[in-house]
Amino acid sequence: MRRRLASIAVIIGLAVVLTACSPPFIGTIGVERNDDGTLTVLIRVCRDYVETLIVDPINSFPNAKNGAPLSDRWESVPNIEFPLSPAVESAADVPFPVDEADLETYVLYRLWAGSREGNAFSGQFGASELAALKPGEVLAGPTRDDEESEYVRDDGRGGTFMIVSRDAFEERAEEFCT
Protein backbone atom coordinates (compact mmCIF):
# COMPACT_ATOMS: atom_id res chain seq x y z
CA MET A 1 0.00 0.00 0.00
CA ARG A 2 2.81 2.41 0.88
CA ARG A 3 4.52 1.68 -2.41
CA ARG A 4 1.31 2.50 -4.29
CA LEU A 5 0.86 5.78 -2.35
CA ALA A 6 4.49 6.70 -2.95
CA SER A 7 4.07 6.04 -6.68
CA ILE A 8 0.96 8.21 -6.81
CA ALA A 9 2.75 11.00 -4.92
CA VAL A 10 5.67 10.85 -7.36
CA ILE A 11 3.34 11.01 -10.37
CA ILE A 12 1.42 13.97 -8.92
CA GLY A 13 4.69 15.72 -8.06
CA LEU A 14 6.03 15.24 -11.58
CA ALA A 15 2.80 16.55 -13.08
CA VAL A 16 2.98 19.68 -10.93
CA VAL A 17 6.65 20.27 -11.77
CA LEU A 18 6.20 19.71 -15.51
CA THR A 19 3.18 22.00 -15.80
CA ALA A 20 4.78 24.67 -13.64
CA CYS A 21 7.81 24.84 -15.94
CA SER A 22 5.90 26.03 -18.99
CA PRO A 23 6.17 29.78 -19.55
CA PRO A 24 2.80 31.54 -19.71
CA PHE A 25 1.14 32.87 -22.85
CA ILE A 26 1.95 36.58 -22.86
CA GLY A 27 0.82 37.65 -26.31
CA THR A 28 -0.39 36.76 -29.76
CA ILE A 29 0.93 36.77 -33.33
CA GLY A 30 -0.71 37.41 -36.69
CA VAL A 31 0.55 37.25 -40.27
CA GLU A 32 -0.61 40.02 -42.59
CA ARG A 33 -0.49 40.05 -46.39
CA ASN A 34 0.66 43.46 -47.60
CA ASP A 35 -0.48 45.25 -50.77
CA ASP A 36 2.86 44.46 -52.42
CA GLY A 37 2.41 40.72 -51.74
CA THR A 38 4.92 40.48 -48.90
CA LEU A 39 4.08 39.24 -45.42
CA THR A 40 4.42 41.02 -42.09
CA VAL A 41 4.42 39.34 -38.67
CA LEU A 42 2.32 41.26 -36.13
CA ILE A 43 3.62 40.58 -32.63
CA ARG A 44 1.53 41.83 -29.70
CA VAL A 45 2.80 41.28 -26.16
CA CYS A 46 0.67 41.92 -23.05
CA ARG A 47 3.47 41.98 -20.48
CA ASP A 48 7.18 41.27 -20.25
CA TYR A 49 8.85 40.72 -23.63
CA VAL A 50 9.72 38.26 -26.39
CA GLU A 51 13.18 38.12 -27.92
CA THR A 52 13.06 35.28 -30.45
CA LEU A 53 10.76 34.49 -33.39
CA ILE A 54 10.62 30.90 -34.62
CA VAL A 55 8.95 29.35 -37.65
CA ASP A 56 7.95 26.08 -36.03
CA PRO A 57 7.01 22.93 -38.03
CA ILE A 58 4.45 21.12 -35.89
CA ASN A 59 2.75 18.43 -37.99
CA SER A 60 2.23 17.08 -41.49
CA PHE A 61 0.01 19.04 -43.90
CA PRO A 62 -2.59 17.97 -44.38
CA ASN A 63 -2.99 15.71 -41.38
CA ALA A 64 -5.46 12.96 -40.60
CA LYS A 65 -8.96 13.92 -39.53
CA ASN A 66 -8.04 13.06 -35.92
CA GLY A 67 -4.96 15.34 -36.13
CA ALA A 68 -2.43 12.53 -36.52
CA PRO A 69 0.39 13.07 -39.05
CA LEU A 70 -0.09 11.46 -42.46
CA SER A 71 3.69 11.25 -42.86
CA ASP A 72 6.76 11.87 -40.72
CA ARG A 73 8.65 13.98 -43.28
CA TRP A 74 7.73 17.18 -41.40
CA GLU A 75 9.84 15.98 -38.44
CA SER A 76 13.03 16.51 -40.46
CA VAL A 77 12.20 20.18 -41.16
CA PRO A 78 14.20 22.33 -38.73
CA ASN A 79 12.87 25.27 -36.76
CA ILE A 80 13.90 28.58 -38.30
CA GLU A 81 14.92 30.95 -35.51
CA PHE A 82 15.30 34.74 -35.69
CA PRO A 83 16.40 37.02 -32.87
CA LEU A 84 14.18 40.04 -32.30
CA SER A 85 16.48 42.97 -31.74
CA PRO A 86 15.42 44.88 -29.83
CA ALA A 87 13.17 42.52 -27.89
CA VAL A 88 9.45 43.21 -28.35
CA GLU A 89 7.91 44.61 -25.16
CA SER A 90 4.54 45.75 -26.46
CA ALA A 91 3.99 45.61 -30.21
CA ALA A 92 6.08 45.19 -33.33
CA ASP A 93 5.52 44.56 -37.00
CA VAL A 94 8.43 42.64 -38.52
CA PRO A 95 8.98 41.18 -41.98
CA PHE A 96 8.03 37.52 -42.32
CA PRO A 97 11.33 35.79 -41.47
CA VAL A 98 11.40 33.30 -44.36
CA ASP A 99 10.93 33.49 -48.10
CA GLU A 100 7.43 32.14 -48.50
CA ALA A 101 8.59 29.89 -51.37
CA ASP A 102 10.94 28.12 -48.93
CA LEU A 103 8.09 26.78 -46.79
CA GLU A 104 7.57 23.05 -47.30
CA THR A 105 4.18 22.14 -48.74
CA TYR A 106 3.81 19.02 -46.55
CA VAL A 107 4.35 20.83 -43.24
CA LEU A 108 1.92 22.47 -40.84
CA TYR A 109 3.59 25.53 -39.26
CA ARG A 110 3.01 28.09 -36.55
CA LEU A 111 4.97 31.15 -35.51
CA TRP A 112 6.28 31.22 -31.97
CA ALA A 113 7.78 34.22 -30.19
CA GLY A 114 9.16 33.86 -26.74
CA SER A 115 11.66 34.34 -23.97
CA ARG A 116 12.04 32.99 -20.47
CA GLU A 117 9.19 35.32 -19.54
CA GLY A 118 6.56 33.73 -21.78
CA ASN A 119 5.31 32.81 -25.26
CA ALA A 120 3.11 34.12 -28.04
CA PHE A 121 1.78 31.96 -30.90
CA SER A 122 0.10 32.38 -34.26
CA GLY A 123 -2.56 30.15 -35.74
CA GLN A 124 -1.43 26.94 -37.44
CA PHE A 125 -1.10 27.06 -41.23
CA GLY A 126 0.18 25.23 -44.26
CA ALA A 127 2.16 26.95 -47.03
CA SER A 128 -0.86 26.85 -49.36
CA GLU A 129 -3.10 28.41 -46.71
CA LEU A 130 -0.57 31.20 -46.13
CA ALA A 131 -0.26 31.74 -49.90
CA ALA A 132 -4.05 32.16 -50.12
CA LEU A 133 -3.98 35.27 -47.88
CA LYS A 134 -5.18 38.35 -49.77
CA PRO A 135 -3.80 41.88 -49.20
CA GLY A 136 -5.17 43.30 -45.95
CA GLU A 137 -6.00 39.89 -44.50
CA VAL A 138 -4.41 38.70 -41.26
CA LEU A 139 -4.01 35.05 -40.31
CA ALA A 140 -4.62 34.92 -36.55
CA GLY A 141 -4.97 32.26 -33.91
CA PRO A 142 -8.52 31.46 -32.79
CA THR A 143 -9.81 32.78 -29.47
CA ARG A 144 -12.23 31.23 -27.02
CA ASP A 145 -15.06 33.30 -28.55
CA ASP A 146 -14.61 31.83 -32.05
CA GLU A 147 -16.78 28.98 -33.25
CA GLU A 148 -14.81 25.86 -34.22
CA SER A 149 -16.45 25.87 -37.66
CA GLU A 150 -14.80 29.26 -38.32
CA TYR A 151 -11.22 28.11 -37.76
CA VAL A 152 -10.92 24.35 -38.27
CA ARG A 153 -10.07 23.70 -41.92
CA ASP A 154 -10.91 20.65 -44.06
CA ASP A 155 -12.54 18.66 -41.25
CA GLY A 156 -9.40 19.00 -39.11
CA ARG A 157 -6.91 18.20 -41.87
CA GLY A 158 -5.76 21.77 -42.48
CA GLY A 159 -4.55 24.65 -40.38
CA THR A 160 -6.32 26.11 -37.37
CA PHE A 161 -6.63 29.87 -37.78
CA MET A 162 -8.95 32.79 -38.40
CA ILE A 163 -8.75 35.27 -41.27
CA VAL A 164 -9.46 38.76 -39.95
CA SER A 165 -8.78 42.38 -40.86
CA ARG A 166 -5.91 44.30 -39.28
CA ASP A 167 -8.37 46.21 -37.09
CA ALA A 168 -10.01 42.98 -35.95
CA PHE A 169 -6.57 41.51 -35.17
CA GLU A 170 -5.74 44.54 -33.01
CA GLU A 171 -9.06 44.15 -31.16
CA ARG A 172 -8.41 40.43 -30.64
CA ALA A 173 -4.90 41.16 -29.33
CA GLU A 174 -6.30 43.73 -26.91
CA GLU A 175 -8.96 41.27 -25.70
CA PHE A 176 -6.27 38.60 -25.31
CA CYS A 177 -4.42 40.91 -22.94
CA THR A 178 -7.41 41.65 -20.73
C-alpha positions as CSV (number, residue, x, y, z in Angstrom):
1,M,0.0,0.0,0.0
2,R,2.8,2.4,0.9
3,R,4.5,1.7,-2.4
4,R,1.3,2.5,-4.3
5,L,0.9,5.8,-2.3
6,A,4.5,6.7,-2.9
7,S,4.1,6.0,-6.7
8,I,1.0,8.2,-6.8
9,A,2.8,11.0,-4.9
10,V,5.7,10.9,-7.4
11,I,3.3,11.0,-10.4
12,I,1.4,14.0,-8.9
13,G,4.7,15.7,-8.1
14,L,6.0,15.2,-11.6
15,A,2.8,16.5,-13.1
16,V,3.0,19.7,-10.9
17,V,6.7,20.3,-11.8
18,L,6.2,19.7,-15.5
19,T,3.2,22.0,-15.8
20,A,4.8,24.7,-13.6
21,C,7.8,24.8,-15.9
22,S,5.9,26.0,-19.0
23,P,6.2,29.8,-19.5
24,P,2.8,31.5,-19.7
25,F,1.1,32.9,-22.8
26,I,1.9,36.6,-22.9
27,G,0.8,37.6,-26.3
28,T,-0.4,36.8,-29.8
29,I,0.9,36.8,-33.3
30,G,-0.7,37.4,-36.7
31,V,0.6,37.2,-40.3
32,E,-0.6,40.0,-42.6
33,R,-0.5,40.0,-46.4
34,N,0.7,43.5,-47.6
35,D,-0.5,45.2,-50.8
36,D,2.9,44.5,-52.4
37,G,2.4,40.7,-51.7
38,T,4.9,40.5,-48.9
39,L,4.1,39.2,-45.4
40,T,4.4,41.0,-42.1
41,V,4.4,39.3,-38.7
42,L,2.3,41.3,-36.1
43,I,3.6,40.6,-32.6
44,R,1.5,41.8,-29.7
45,V,2.8,41.3,-26.2
46,C,0.7,41.9,-23.1
47,R,3.5,42.0,-20.5
48,D,7.2,41.3,-20.2
49,Y,8.9,40.7,-23.6
50,V,9.7,38.3,-26.4
51,E,13.2,38.1,-27.9
52,T,13.1,35.3,-30.4
53,L,10.8,34.5,-33.4
54,I,10.6,30.9,-34.6
55,V,8.9,29.4,-37.7
56,D,8.0,26.1,-36.0
57,P,7.0,22.9,-38.0
58,I,4.4,21.1,-35.9
59,N,2.7,18.4,-38.0
60,S,2.2,17.1,-41.5
61,F,0.0,19.0,-43.9
62,P,-2.6,18.0,-44.4
63,N,-3.0,15.7,-41.4
64,A,-5.5,13.0,-40.6
65,K,-9.0,13.9,-39.5
66,N,-8.0,13.1,-35.9
67,G,-5.0,15.3,-36.1
68,A,-2.4,12.5,-36.5
69,P,0.4,13.1,-39.1
70,L,-0.1,11.5,-42.5
71,S,3.7,11.3,-42.9
72,D,6.8,11.9,-40.7
73,R,8.6,14.0,-43.3
74,W,7.7,17.2,-41.4
75,E,9.8,16.0,-38.4
76,S,13.0,16.5,-40.5
77,V,12.2,20.2,-41.2
78,P,14.2,22.3,-38.7
79,N,12.9,25.3,-36.8
80,I,13.9,28.6,-38.3
81,E,14.9,31.0,-35.5
82,F,15.3,34.7,-35.7
83,P,16.4,37.0,-32.9
84,L,14.2,40.0,-32.3
85,S,16.5,43.0,-31.7
86,P,15.4,44.9,-29.8
87,A,13.2,42.5,-27.9
88,V,9.5,43.2,-28.3
89,E,7.9,44.6,-25.2
90,S,4.5,45.7,-26.5
91,A,4.0,45.6,-30.2
92,A,6.1,45.2,-33.3
93,D,5.5,44.6,-37.0
94,V,8.4,42.6,-38.5
95,P,9.0,41.2,-42.0
96,F,8.0,37.5,-42.3
97,P,11.3,35.8,-41.5
98,V,11.4,33.3,-44.4
99,D,10.9,33.5,-48.1
100,E,7.4,32.1,-48.5
101,A,8.6,29.9,-51.4
102,D,10.9,28.1,-48.9
103,L,8.1,26.8,-46.8
104,E,7.6,23.1,-47.3
105,T,4.2,22.1,-48.7
106,Y,3.8,19.0,-46.6
107,V,4.4,20.8,-43.2
108,L,1.9,22.5,-40.8
109,Y,3.6,25.5,-39.3
110,R,3.0,28.1,-36.6
111,L,5.0,31.1,-35.5
112,W,6.3,31.2,-32.0
113,A,7.8,34.2,-30.2
114,G,9.2,33.9,-26.7
115,S,11.7,34.3,-24.0
116,R,12.0,33.0,-20.5
117,E,9.2,35.3,-19.5
118,G,6.6,33.7,-21.8
119,N,5.3,32.8,-25.3
120,A,3.1,34.1,-28.0
121,F,1.8,32.0,-30.9
122,S,0.1,32.4,-34.3
123,G,-2.6,30.2,-35.7
124,Q,-1.4,26.9,-37.4
125,F,-1.1,27.1,-41.2
126,G,0.2,25.2,-44.3
127,A,2.2,27.0,-47.0
128,S,-0.9,26.8,-49.4
129,E,-3.1,28.4,-46.7
130,L,-0.6,31.2,-46.1
131,A,-0.3,31.7,-49.9
132,A,-4.1,32.2,-50.1
133,L,-4.0,35.3,-47.9
134,K,-5.2,38.4,-49.8
135,P,-3.8,41.9,-49.2
136,G,-5.2,43.3,-46.0
137,E,-6.0,39.9,-44.5
138,V,-4.4,38.7,-41.3
139,L,-4.0,35.1,-40.3
140,A,-4.6,34.9,-36.5
141,G,-5.0,32.3,-33.9
142,P,-8.5,31.5,-32.8
143,T,-9.8,32.8,-29.5
144,R,-12.2,31.2,-27.0
145,D,-15.1,33.3,-28.5
146,D,-14.6,31.8,-32.1
147,E,-16.8,29.0,-33.3
148,E,-14.8,25.9,-34.2
149,S,-16.5,25.9,-37.7
150,E,-14.8,29.3,-38.3
151,Y,-11.2,28.1,-37.8
152,V,-10.9,24.4,-38.3
153,R,-10.1,23.7,-41.9
154,D,-10.9,20.7,-44.1
155,D,-12.5,18.7,-41.3
156,G,-9.4,19.0,-39.1
157,R,-6.9,18.2,-41.9
158,G,-5.8,21.8,-42.5
159,G,-4.5,24.7,-40.4
160,T,-6.3,26.1,-37.4
161,F,-6.6,29.9,-37.8
162,M,-8.9,32.8,-38.4
163,I,-8.7,35.3,-41.3
164,V,-9.5,38.8,-40.0
165,S,-8.8,42.4,-40.9
166,R,-5.9,44.3,-39.3
167,D,-8.4,46.2,-37.1
168,A,-10.0,43.0,-35.9
169,F,-6.6,41.5,-35.2
170,E,-5.7,44.5,-33.0
171,E,-9.1,44.2,-31.2
172,R,-8.4,40.4,-30.6
173,A,-4.9,41.2,-29.3
174,E,-6.3,43.7,-26.9
175,E,-9.0,41.3,-25.7
176,F,-6.3,38.6,-25.3
177,C,-4.4,40.9,-22.9
178,T,-7.4,41.7,-20.7
